[in-house]
Every structure is written in structure tokens, then in C-alpha cells.
Amino acid sequence: MIMKKSKRTKILSILLIVVALSGLPMISKNLKTDEAVDSQFVESPELQEITDVLLEMQSVSLDTTLLQSPEFSYLSDSTLSLPALPIGRENPFSAF
């Protein structure tokens, strides 16, 4: 009985090693693909333009003194609520 467990353990450990080693090329291939994609985006002029615009947007500062002025506090909301209307056909483009 001890021999059976030992034999089973050896077989399972060999199987585990084989599975692990067969997965290594796939993992290294994915890492190389990710590096290639990253280098492709770094050299892209479109990405550089987007990065420049985002950096410009970071430097924008807003003056909030207007929000604290009395004139701003006197403004009122004049929105209207729309009445509920009856719902039409489910598909207005279908044949009658």
C-alpha cells in the first residue's frame, strides 16, 4: 500500500512538472507580445498627440470665485417638467 501511494505521488509530480513546463512557452510568448504592443503605441504619433492634449488639460486651473459671488447665488432654476404622454407603438416602422 505504501508503494502504491509513493508510485502515485511520483506520477502526479512528473505530470505536474510536464504540464508546468509545457505552459512556459505560452507565457513567454504572451510577455513578448505585450512588449511589442507597448513599443508600438509609444511610437504612435496619434498617441503622442493625445498625450500632449491630456498634459495640457492637467495644467488648466479654474477660478471658482464666480461660484461664491452673490450674483451667482441669485440665479434660479427655471426648468419645466414635461407631462407624461401616451406611449405609441412599440415599433413605429413596422407595417400596420
Summary of the structure (lengths in Angstrom):
residues: 96
radius of gyration: 33.2
end to end distance: 80.0
largest distance: 91.1
contacts: 128
relative contact order: 0.04
helix: 66%
strand: 0%
